[in-house]
Amino acid sequence: MKRGKKYNEVVKLVDKAMLYDANDAIDLVQKTSVTKFDATVEAHIRLGVDSRHADQQVRGAVVLPHGTGKTVRVLVFAKGDKAEEALAAGADFVGAEDLIPKIQNENWFGFDVAVATPDMMGVVGRLGRVLGPKGLMPNPKAGTVTMDVTKAINDIKAGKIEYRLDKTNIIHVPVGKVSFGSEKLEQNFQTLMSAIIKAKPSAAKGQYLKSVVLSTTMGPGVKVNPAKISE
């Protein structure tokens, strides 16, 4: 892949063999951001688990103290009073069975997170094949299947992010924007890492944090020393 001149210049600032302390890594990813827009800072965390086993799954959600810097559109599957509550709490879209053809047939995905009340999961389940692969399926572990729709919406709008393993046992999540500055990014990163460390499955053996890399949109990856990340 051919890289631009600016990228080739900033990549020289990163020592590929070095494991940086978190604060140094955060300073470096900001310095090496090459985009004209306010880039997202992302964490890529490889865990010493095998996601093929149910007892080694790592999945959950955490509210980042400074949010992600992104406006999140929330869709709520609910009826009656709960639908009204969702609208009052600031949901962007609220519906029930009427949303199925819109999503299934019209291929509409104008939302970032889906929340559902438990009684709606029979309806939502019919969308599993389309919502699942996009990571949009409501899930009790992530707090997106709940009767407390107000709390779910407030948390999501405040900067709640979901983390889950991909097929290669890596978690990919945003931790903020370059414009946040080092202090806010570091607080967001530490909050995320504490949640992931606490979510360690009892079946996981050996080194849990295999590798941690921070990067910005289109910027080079900076390795963080996993041994120096604490709860």
Contacts in CASP RR format, 6 or more apart in sequence:
PFRMAT RR
TARGET T0000
AUTHOR 0000-0000-0000
METHOD contacts of the structure
MODEL  1
MKRGKKYNEVVKLVDKAMLYDANDAIDLVQKTSVTKFDATVEAHIRLGVD
SRHADQQVRGAVVLPHGTGKTVRVLVFAKGDKAEEALAAGADFVGAEDLI
PKIQNENWFGFDVAVATPDMMGVVGRLGRVLGPKGLMPNPKAGTVTMDVT
KAINDIKAGKIEYRLDKTNIIHVPVGKVSFGSEKLEQNFQTLMSAIIKAK
PSAAKGQYLKSVVLSTTMGPGVKVNPAKISE
3 11 0 8 1.000
4 34 0 8 1.000
6 34 0 8 1.000
7 34 0 8 1.000
7 218 0 8 1.000
7 219 0 8 1.000
7 220 0 8 1.000
10 31 0 8 1.000
10 32 0 8 1.000
10 33 0 8 1.000
10 34 0 8 1.000
10 219 0 8 1.000
10 220 0 8 1.000
11 32 0 8 1.000
11 220 0 8 1.000
13 28 0 8 1.000
13 31 0 8 1.000
13 32 0 8 1.000
14 28 0 8 1.000
14 32 0 8 1.000
14 220 0 8 1.000
14 221 0 8 1.000
14 222 0 8 1.000
16 223 0 8 1.000
18 223 0 8 1.000
19 223 0 8 1.000
19 224 0 8 1.000
19 225 0 8 1.000
19 226 0 8 1.000
19 227 0 8 1.000
20 28 0 8 1.000
20 222 0 8 1.000
20 223 0 8 1.000
20 224 0 8 1.000
20 225 0 8 1.000
21 224 0 8 1.000
21 225 0 8 1.000
21 228 0 8 1.000
22 186 0 8 1.000
22 189 0 8 1.000
22 190 0 8 1.000
22 224 0 8 1.000
22 225 0 8 1.000
22 228 0 8 1.000
22 229 0 8 1.000
23 182 0 8 1.000
23 186 0 8 1.000
25 214 0 8 1.000
25 222 0 8 1.000
25 223 0 8 1.000
25 224 0 8 1.000
26 41 0 8 1.000
26 182 0 8 1.000
26 185 0 8 1.000
26 186 0 8 1.000
26 189 0 8 1.000
26 214 0 8 1.000
27 182 0 8 1.000
28 222 0 8 1.000
29 41 0 8 1.000
29 178 0 8 1.000
29 214 0 8 1.000
29 215 0 8 1.000
29 216 0 8 1.000
29 219 0 8 1.000
29 221 0 8 1.000
29 222 0 8 1.000
30 41 0 8 1.000
30 178 0 8 1.000
30 181 0 8 1.000
30 182 0 8 1.000
30 185 0 8 1.000
30 216 0 8 1.000
32 216 0 8 1.000
32 219 0 8 1.000
32 220 0 8 1.000
32 221 0 8 1.000
32 222 0 8 1.000
33 39 0 8 1.000
33 178 0 8 1.000
33 216 0 8 1.000
33 217 0 8 1.000
33 219 0 8 1.000
34 216 0 8 1.000
34 218 0 8 1.000
34 219 0 8 1.000
35 216 0 8 1.000
35 217 0 8 1.000
35 218 0 8 1.000
35 219 0 8 1.000
37 217 0 8 1.000
38 177 0 8 1.000
38 178 0 8 1.000
38 179 0 8 1.000
39 177 0 8 1.000
39 178 0 8 1.000
39 216 0 8 1.000
39 217 0 8 1.000
39 218 0 8 1.000
39 219 0 8 1.000
40 68 0 8 1.000
40 70 0 8 1.000
40 174 0 8 1.000
40 176 0 8 1.000
40 177 0 8 1.000
40 178 0 8 1.000
40 216 0 8 1.000
40 217 0 8 1.000
41 174 0 8 1.000
41 175 0 8 1.000
41 176 0 8 1.000
41 177 0 8 1.000
41 178 0 8 1.000
41 180 0 8 1.000
41 185 0 8 1.000
41 214 0 8 1.000
41 215 0 8 1.000
41 216 0 8 1.000
42 172 0 8 1.000
42 173 0 8 1.000
42 174 0 8 1.000
42 175 0 8 1.000
42 214 0 8 1.000
42 215 0 8 1.000
42 216 0 8 1.000
42 217 0 8 1.000
43 171 0 8 1.000
43 172 0 8 1.000
43 173 0 8 1.000
43 174 0 8 1.000
43 175 0 8 1.000
43 189 0 8 1.000
43 192 0 8 1.000
43 193 0 8 1.000
43 212 0 8 1.000
43 213 0 8 1.000
43 214 0 8 1.000
44 170 0 8 1.000
44 171 0 8 1.000
44 172 0 8 1.000
44 212 0 8 1.000
44 213 0 8 1.000
44 214 0 8 1.000
44 215 0 8 1.000
45 170 0 8 1.000
45 171 0 8 1.000
45 173 0 8 1.000
45 193 0 8 1.000
45 196 0 8 1.000
45 209 0 8 1.000
45 211 0 8 1.000
45 212 0 8 1.000
45 213 0 8 1.000
46 168 0 8 1.000
46 169 0 8 1.000
46 170 0 8 1.000
46 209 0 8 1.000
46 210 0 8 1.000
46 211 0 8 1.000
46 212 0 8 1.000
47 58 0 8 1.000
47 165 0 8 1.000
47 169 0 8 1.000
47 170 0 8 1.000
47 171 0 8 1.000
47 196 0 8 1.000
47 204 0 8 1.000
47 208 0 8 1.000
47 209 0 8 1.000
47 210 0 8 1.000
48 169 0 8 1.000
48 204 0 8 1.000
48 206 0 8 1.000
48 207 0 8 1.000
48 208 0 8 1.000
48 209 0 8 1.000
48 210 0 8 1.000
49 56 0 8 1.000
49 57 0 8 1.000
49 58 0 8 1.000
49 165 0 8 1.000
49 169 0 8 1.000
49 201 0 8 1.000
49 203 0 8 1.000
49 204 0 8 1.000
49 208 0 8 1.000
50 56 0 8 1.000
50 169 0 8 1.000
51 57 0 8 1.000
51 58 0 8 1.000
51 165 0 8 1.000
51 166 0 8 1.000
51 167 0 8 1.000
51 169 0 8 1.000
53 203 0 8 1.000
55 201 0 8 1.000
55 202 0 8 1.000
55 203 0 8 1.000
56 201 0 8 1.000
56 203 0 8 1.000
56 204 0 8 1.000
57 165 0 8 1.000
57 201 0 8 1.000
58 163 0 8 1.000
58 164 0 8 1.000
58 165 0 8 1.000
58 171 0 8 1.000
58 196 0 8 1.000
58 199 0 8 1.000
58 200 0 8 1.000
58 201 0 8 1.000
59 139 0 8 1.000
59 141 0 8 1.000
59 142 0 8 1.000
59 162 0 8 1.000
59 163 0 8 1.000
59 164 0 8 1.000
59 165 0 8 1.000
59 199 0 8 1.000
60 141 0 8 1.000
60 142 0 8 1.000
60 162 0 8 1.000
60 163 0 8 1.000
60 164 0 8 1.000
60 195 0 8 1.000
60 199 0 8 1.000
61 141 0 8 1.000
61 142 0 8 1.000
61 143 0 8 1.000
61 144 0 8 1.000
61 155 0 8 1.000
61 160 0 8 1.000
61 161 0 8 1.000
61 162 0 8 1.000
61 163 0 8 1.000
62 160 0 8 1.000
62 161 0 8 1.000
62 163 0 8 1.000
62 191 0 8 1.000
62 192 0 8 1.000
62 195 0 8 1.000
63 155 0 8 1.000
63 158 0 8 1.000
63 159 0 8 1.000
63 160 0 8 1.000
63 161 0 8 1.000
63 191 0 8 1.000
64 159 0 8 1.000
64 160 0 8 1.000
64 161 0 8 1.000
64 175 0 8 1.000
64 176 0 8 1.000
64 188 0 8 1.000
64 191 0 8 1.000
64 192 0 8 1.000
65 184 0 8 1.000
65 187 0 8 1.000
65 188 0 8 1.000
65 191 0 8 1.000
66 176 0 8 1.000
66 180 0 8 1.000
66 184 0 8 1.000
66 185 0 8 1.000
66 187 0 8 1.000
66 188 0 8 1.000
67 158 0 8 1.000
67 159 0 8 1.000
67 176 0 8 1.000
67 188 0 8 1.000
68 159 0 8 1.000
68 161 0 8 1.000
68 174 0 8 1.000
68 175 0 8 1.000
68 176 0 8 1.000
68 177 0 8 1.000
69 159 0 8 1.000
69 176 0 8 1.000
69 177 0 8 1.000
69 180 0 8 1.000
70 112 0 8 1.000
70 174 0 8 1.000
70 177 0 8 1.000
72 112 0 8 1.000
72 113 0 8 1.000
72 156 0 8 1.000
72 157 0 8 1.000
72 159 0 8 1.000
73 92 0 8 1.000
73 93 0 8 1.000
73 110 0 8 1.000
73 111 0 8 1.000
73 112 0 8 1.000
73 113 0 8 1.000
74 90 0 8 1.000
74 91 0 8 1.000
74 92 0 8 1.000
74 93 0 8 1.000
74 111 0 8 1.000
74 112 0 8 1.000
74 113 0 8 1.000
74 114 0 8 1.000
74 115 0 8 1.000
74 153 0 8 1.000
74 156 0 8 1.000
74 157 0 8 1.000
75 91 0 8 1.000
75 92 0 8 1.000
75 93 0 8 1.000
75 94 0 8 1.000
75 95 0 8 1.000
75 99 0 8 1.000
75 110 0 8 1.000
75 111 0 8 1.000
75 113 0 8 1.000
75 114 0 8 1.000
75 115 0 8 1.000
76 82 0 8 1.000
76 83 0 8 1.000
76 86 0 8 1.000
76 91 0 8 1.000
76 93 0 8 1.000
76 94 0 8 1.000
76 95 0 8 1.000
76 114 0 8 1.000
76 115 0 8 1.000
76 116 0 8 1.000
76 149 0 8 1.000
76 152 0 8 1.000
76 153 0 8 1.000
77 95 0 8 1.000
77 96 0 8 1.000
77 99 0 8 1.000
77 114 0 8 1.000
77 115 0 8 1.000
77 116 0 8 1.000
77 117 0 8 1.000
77 120 0 8 1.000
77 123 0 8 1.000
77 124 0 8 1.000
77 138 0 8 1.000
78 85 0 8 1.000
78 86 0 8 1.000
78 94 0 8 1.000
78 95 0 8 1.000
78 96 0 8 1.000
78 116 0 8 1.000
78 117 0 8 1.000
78 120 0 8 1.000
78 149 0 8 1.000
79 95 0 8 1.000
79 96 0 8 1.000
79 117 0 8 1.000
79 119 0 8 1.000
79 120 0 8 1.000
82 117 0 8 1.000
82 147 0 8 1.000
82 149 0 8 1.000
83 94 0 8 1.000
83 95 0 8 1.000
83 96 0 8 1.000
85 149 0 8 1.000
85 150 0 8 1.000
86 94 0 8 1.000
86 115 0 8 1.000
86 149 0 8 1.000
86 150 0 8 1.000
86 153 0 8 1.000
87 94 0 8 1.000
88 150 0 8 1.000
89 149 0 8 1.000
89 150 0 8 1.000
89 153 0 8 1.000
89 154 0 8 1.000
90 153 0 8 1.000
90 157 0 8 1.000
91 115 0 8 1.000
91 149 0 8 1.000
91 153 0 8 1.000
92 111 0 8 1.000
93 99 0 8 1.000
93 110 0 8 1.000
93 111 0 8 1.000
96 120 0 8 1.000
96 123 0 8 1.000
97 123 0 8 1.000
100 123 0 8 1.000
100 126 0 8 1.000
100 127 0 8 1.000
102 108 0 8 1.000
103 109 0 8 1.000
103 127 0 8 1.000
103 130 0 8 1.000
103 131 0 8 1.000
104 126 0 8 1.000
104 127 0 8 1.000
104 130 0 8 1.000
109 134 0 8 1.000
109 136 0 8 1.000
111 136 0 8 1.000
113 136 0 8 1.000
113 144 0 8 1.000
113 156 0 8 1.000
113 162 0 8 1.000
114 124 0 8 1.000
114 131 0 8 1.000
114 136 0 8 1.000
114 137 0 8 1.000
114 138 0 8 1.000
114 144 0 8 1.000
115 138 0 8 1.000
115 144 0 8 1.000
115 145 0 8 1.000
115 146 0 8 1.000
115 149 0 8 1.000
115 152 0 8 1.000
115 153 0 8 1.000
115 156 0 8 1.000
116 124 0 8 1.000
116 138 0 8 1.000
116 144 0 8 1.000
116 145 0 8 1.000
117 145 0 8 1.000
117 146 0 8 1.000
117 147 0 8 1.000
117 149 0 8 1.000
118 145 0 8 1.000
118 146 0 8 1.000
118 147 0 8 1.000
121 138 0 8 1.000
121 145 0 8 1.000
124 131 0 8 1.000
124 137 0 8 1.000
124 138 0 8 1.000
125 137 0 8 1.000
127 137 0 8 1.000
128 137 0 8 1.000
131 137 0 8 1.000
138 144 0 8 1.000
138 145 0 8 1.000
139 145 0 8 1.000
139 162 0 8 1.000
140 146 0 8 1.000
142 162 0 8 1.000
143 152 0 8 1.000
144 152 0 8 1.000
144 162 0 8 1.000
146 152 0 8 1.000
161 173 0 8 1.000
161 174 0 8 1.000
161 192 0 8 1.000
162 173 0 8 1.000
163 171 0 8 1.000
163 173 0 8 1.000
163 192 0 8 1.000
163 195 0 8 1.000
163 196 0 8 1.000
164 171 0 8 1.000
165 171 0 8 1.000
166 172 0 8 1.000
169 210 0 8 1.000
171 196 0 8 1.000
173 192 0 8 1.000
175 185 0 8 1.000
175 188 0 8 1.000
175 189 0 8 1.000
175 192 0 8 1.000
175 214 0 8 1.000
176 184 0 8 1.000
176 185 0 8 1.000
176 188 0 8 1.000
178 216 0 8 1.000
180 188 0 8 1.000
189 214 0 8 1.000
193 212 0 8 1.000
193 229 0 8 1.000
194 231 0 8 1.000
197 208 0 8 1.000
197 209 0 8 1.000
197 229 0 8 1.000
197 230 0 8 1.000
197 231 0 8 1.000
198 231 0 8 1.000
200 208 0 8 1.000
207 226 0 8 1.000
209 226 0 8 1.000
209 229 0 8 1.000
210 226 0 8 1.000
211 223 0 8 1.000
211 226 0 8 1.000
212 223 0 8 1.000
212 224 0 8 1.000
212 225 0 8 1.000
212 226 0 8 1.000
212 229 0 8 1.000
213 221 0 8 1.000
213 222 0 8 1.000
213 223 0 8 1.000
213 224 0 8 1.000
214 221 0 8 1.000
214 222 0 8 1.000
214 224 0 8 1.000
215 221 0 8 1.000
215 222 0 8 1.000
END
